[in-house]
Amino acid sequence: MASFVKRVGKKVIAYPEDSVPVVSTSTYFKSRVEDPKQSVINYFSNLFPILGWITRYNAGWLTGDLIAGLTVGIVVVPQGMSYAQLATLPPQYGLYTSFVGLLTYCFFATSKDVSIGPVAVMSLTTAQIIAEVDSKFHGKWQAPEIATTLAFCSGFIVLAIGLLRLGWLVELIPAPAVSGFMTGSAINIATSQLPGLMGISGVNSRAAVYKVIINTLKGLPRTKLDAAWGLTGLVALYSIRMTCTQLQRRYPRSSRILFFIMVARNAVVILVLTIAAYLYCRHRKTASGYPIKILQKVPRGFQNVGPVAIDSELVKAFASQLPIATIILLLEHVAIAKSFGRVNNYKINPNQELIAIGVANTIGSVFHAYPATGSFSRSALQSKSGVRTPASGIAAAVVVIVALYGLTPAFFWIPTAGLSAVIIHAVADLVASPAQVYTYWRVSPLEFFIWLAAVIVTVFSTIEYGIYTSISASLALLLLRVAHPRGYFLGKLTLTNPQNGGESREVFLPLRPDGVINPAVKVEPPAPGILIYRFEESYLYPNCSLINSTIVDYVQGNMRRGIDVGAIKVQDRPWNDPGPTAGGAQAAQVANLAKPKLRAIIFDFSAVSHLDTTAAQALIDTRNQVERWVDAPVEFHFASILSPWIQRALIASGFGIGSSSEIPSEIAPVVGTYDVTYLSRGRESVSESTPLLTEETPFFHFDVVAALRAARSNQEQQPSSDETELMKQGEV
C-alpha cells in the first residue's frame, strides 16, 4: 500500500494512502476510467468517420465534391505519371497509386481537403531505395516489386501506429523541421529533373544537388531536342499561372473561370506537348528509337491485381531504409492535414489520419501501387475548388479509372521532358518563402537554424539525412529546453488604481526583469528573509538538479550563513568548504551578517504540471542544503498547485504538512534503511486559515499572496530578530 511518511526521531511513520487528504490511486482511476464496453464501441466506431457525416449528405455537398474531385482528377493523372517516372517506375504505377489513395481515403478521413496519392518526396525516396537494393543484389528484384513491398511494409507500420493511438509522436517534430526538409527535398527533386528536362544523358540525377547541377552544366553540349518540349512546357506552366493570377486581380468577377483555367494548365500543357510530339515523331522512328524520349506503351487498366507476395529477403534488403519511408508517410501527411484544418476551421485526428494512409498503402499493394501520402499541391487545389466532404476523392478516382481504361493509347506520345516540367513546377510550391523563413528567425532563432540545417544537409547530401538531421536537432532542442528551464526569483510591486478610490493590489514580478518589465519600475524583494521562486516548466528528473543548484546558489550568495566558518579551526573545516582566510575572516563575517537571515522559501507551482520522484528527492536535497547553510529551520511554502498528484507527491515527500523535521532525507532509497511503522493520521492544529484548501496542509496555498502572508505571519512569531543577533555578535 502506498503511503506518505513522517520522521519521528530515527523512525519513519508511514501514513496509509487512504489517509492522504488529496487524491488516492483508486479514486483517481475510478473517476476517469470509462465503461470498458462503451470504450470498445467508441474505438471501433471512430475508425470510420464517414459514418458521422454520410447520413447528412446532400445535393449541395455533392456539387462541391464533384467540382473538386474532377478538378483534382485532371491534375492527378499527369502528376501521377510524372511522379512514377521520378520513382523510376513505369507511368501506370502512378495511376494505380492515385486511384487507391483517392478511393480509400474518404472512408477513414478526418480532413475534407487532403488528397492522398503519389508525391514528389516519397517518389524520390522510393527511387533511392530501389537503386540501393538493385546495386546490392544486382537485379534480383524488379523495381515495381520493390516499390509495392515497400508500400505494404511502411503502410502496415503507419497503420499500427494509428491503431495504437501513437499519433502524438508526430507532435514531437516542430513545423520548422518539417518545412526545412520539405524545402530541401523540393530543391533536390527539382534539380534531379534538370537532365531530363534538357535531354542530357549520363547524369546521375539521384546524386547530391550540387553534383547534379555541376554535371548538368558540364553536359550542356549534349543537350538534345527534348529541351524544346521540356523548356517550352515549363515556361508555359508558369506563364499560364502568372497570367491567370494577374487577370484575377484585374477582373475579380471572372476569377472563378480563371481559377479553373489555371487549374487545368497541367493537363492542357501535357496535351499540347503530346500532340506536338505525335506530329513530330510519328514518321521519324529509327532503329534506335524516336528522336525524343516519350512514354510509349502504357498498359490499359489494372495489371495483375491480387495479394502481394512479401519476400522476407527483400524486406531485409531495404529494412534500413524503412524508417525514413515511414517517417515521410506520416509526417508529410499529418502536417498537411493539420495545416488545412487550421485554414478551414476544423480539427483533424492524427491517429485516424495515420490509419487512413496506412490502409491506403496496404490496400494499394494489392493494386501494385507504390507508397502514397498526402499531397500539398493537390490538397490546396481541392480546398480552393470548394470541396465539401472527403467524398470528392471518389470523383477524382473515377477520372483516374477513365484515364486508365480509355486514354492509355494517347499516353504513348507523352514526352518525358514534359513530365519533368510538371514535376519541377509542382515541387516549387514546397519551397518556403523568404517571409516564412524570416518569421522562424523572429519567433525562435534556434528553430531557424534547425530549418537551415535541414535544408543544407538535404541539398548537399540526401533527403534521408536531411530528415534525420531535422528530427535529431528538434529532439535535442526539446531536451535542452526541458533540462534547462527558465525560472525566476520574484519580487513584489504594489499597484494603485487612482480611478478606483486608490485601491491597491500586490503583483509579483521577476527581480531581474531581463528587458520584459519597464526598467523604470523598481521591483522590491517580497520581505526580508523570504524568497519566492516561480517555476516555468514541469519539475522533472531532467531539470531538477539544475533548479536545485540555482536555488542553493542564490541562497548561498544572498542569504546569511548561520555558522561563522572563520571561527572554526582550519583542521576542523570540511575539505569542500575551506571558508575565508585568516586575514579576511572578520570582514567576511561582517559582510555575512549584513545579509538577511532566510526564514521561508515560497515556490510558485502555477506552471508545474508534473512532479516525479527524482524531482521530489531534489526538493528534499534543496531543503537540506539550504538549512545547513542557514543553520536553522526554513519554511517551504507552495502556491498555485493545480494538480492533485503534485500535492500527493509533495505530501509523500513530507512537504506541506509541517516543519522540516518531518521531511525524510530520502524518499526512494536504493537500499531501505528505515524502520517504518504504519499509523493512522490524525488532524493537526494549524494557525493559518485557508478556506480554499484543506487545513491538513497548512503550507499549501491558493496563490502567492496567501503564501507570502503566511510566511510573514510565521516570521513575526520568531522569538529573536536579526537586530538582536547582530547585537549578540557585537556588530551593532
C-alpha positions, 0 to 999 in steps of 0.5 A: 500500500502506498503511503506518505511518511513522517520522521519521528526521531530515527523512525519513519511513520508511514501514513496509509494512502487512504489517509492522504487528504488529496487524491488516492490511486483508486479514486483517481482511476475510478473517476476517469476510467470509462465503461470498458464496453462503451470504450470498445464501441467508441474505438471501433466506431471512430475508425470510420468517420464517414459514418458521422457525416454520410447520413447528412449528405446532400445535393449541395455537398455533392456539387462541391465534391464533384467540382473538386474531385474532377478538378483534382482528377485532371491534375492527378493523372499527369502528376501521377505519371510524372511522379512514377517516372521520378520513382523510376517506375513505369507511368501506370504505377502512378495511376494505380497509386492515385486511384487507391489513395483517392478511393480509400481515403474518404472512408477513414478521413478526418480532413475534407481537403487532403488528397492522398496519392503519389508525391514528389518526396516519397517518389524520390525516396522510393527511387533511392531505395530501389537503386540501393537494393538493385546495386546490392543484389544486382537485379534480383528484384524488379523495381515495381516489386520493390516499390509495392513491398515497400508500400505494404511494409511502411503502410502496415507500420503507419497503420499500427501506429494509428491503431495504437493511438501513437499519433502524438509522436508526430507532435514531437517534430516542430513545423520548422523541421518539417518545412526545412526538409520539405524545402530541401527535398523540393530543391533536390527533386527539382534539380534531379529533373534538370537532365531530363528536362534538357535531354542530357544523358549520363547524369546521375540525377539521384546524386547530391544537388550540387553534383547534379547541377555541376554535371548538368552544366558540364553536359550542356553540349549534349543537350538534345531536342527534348529541351524544346518540349521540356523548356517550352512546357515549363515556361508555359506552366508558369506563364499560364499561372502568372497570367491567370493570377494577374487577370484575377486581380484585374477582373475579380468577377471572372476569377472563378473561370480563371481559377479553373483555367489555371487549374487545368494548365497541367493537363492542357500543357501535357496535351499540347506537348503530346500532340506536338510530339505525335506530329513530330515523331510519328514518321521519324522512328529509327532503329534506335528509337524516336528522336525524343524520349516519350512514354510509349506503351502504357498498359490499359487498366489494372495489371495483375491485381491480387495479394502481394507476395512479401519476400522476407529477403527483400524486406531485409534488403531495404529494412534500413531504409524503412524508417525514413519511408515511414517517417515521410508517410506520416509526417508529410501527411499529418502536417498537411492535414493539420495545416488545412484544418487550421485554414478551414476551421476544423480539427483533424485526428492524427491517429485516424489520419495515420490509419487512413494512409496506412490502409491506403498503402496496404490496400494499394499493394494489392493494386501494385501501387507504390507508397502514397501520402498526402499531397500539398499541391493537390490538397490546396487545389481541392480546398480552393475548388470548394470541396465539401466532404472527403467524398470528392476523392471518389470523383477524382478516382473515377477520372483516374479509372477513365484515364486508365481504361480509355486514354492509355493509347494517347499516353504513348506520345507523352514526352518525358521532358514534359513530365519533368516540367510538371514535376519541377513546377509542382515541387516549387510550391514546397519551397518556403518563402523568404517571409516564412523563413524570416518569421522562424528567425523572429519567433525562435532563432534556434528553430531557424537554424534547425530549418537551415540545417535541414535544408543544407544537409538535404541539398548537399547530401540526401533527403534521408539525412536531411530528415534525420538531421531535422528530427535529431536537432528538434529532439535535442532542442526539446531536451535542452529546453526541458533540462534547462528551464527558465525560472525566476526569483520574484519580487513584489510591486504594489499597484494603485488604481487612482480611478478606483478610490486608490485601491491597491493590489500586490503583483509579483514580478521577476527581480531581474526583469531581463528587458520584459518589465519597464526598467523604470519600475523598481521591483522590491524583494517580497520581505526580508528573509523570504524568497519566492521562486516561480517555476516555468516548466514541469519539475522533472528528473531532467531539470531538477538538479539544475533548479536545485543548484540555482536555488542553493546558489542564490541562497548561498550568495544572498542569504546569511550563513548561520555558522561563522566558518572563520571561527572554526579551526582550519583542521576542523573545516570540511575539505569542500568548504575551506571558508575565508582566510585568516586575514579576511575572516572578520570582514567576511563575517561582517559582510555575512551578517549584513545579509538577511537571515532566510526564514521561508522559501515560497515556490510558485507551482502555477506552471508545474504540471508534473512532479516525479520522484527524482524531482521530489528527492531534489526538493528534499536535497534543496531543503537540506542544503539550504538549512545547513547553510542557514543553520536553522529551520526554513519554511517551504511554502507552495502556491498555485498547485493545480494538480492533485498528484503534485500535492500527493507527491509533495505530501509523500515527500513530507512537504506541506504538512509541517516543519522540516523535521518531518521531511525524510532525507530520502524518499526512494532509497536504493537500499531501505534503511528505515524502520517504518511503522504504519499509523493512522493520521490524525488532524493537526492544529494549524494557525493559518486559515485557508478556506480554499484548501484543506487545513491538513496542509497548512503550507499549501496555498491558493496563490502567492499572496496567501503564501507570502502572508503566511510566511510573514505571519510565521516570521513575526512569531520568531522569538529573536530578530536579526537586530538582536543577533547582530547585537549578540555578535557585537556588530551593532 
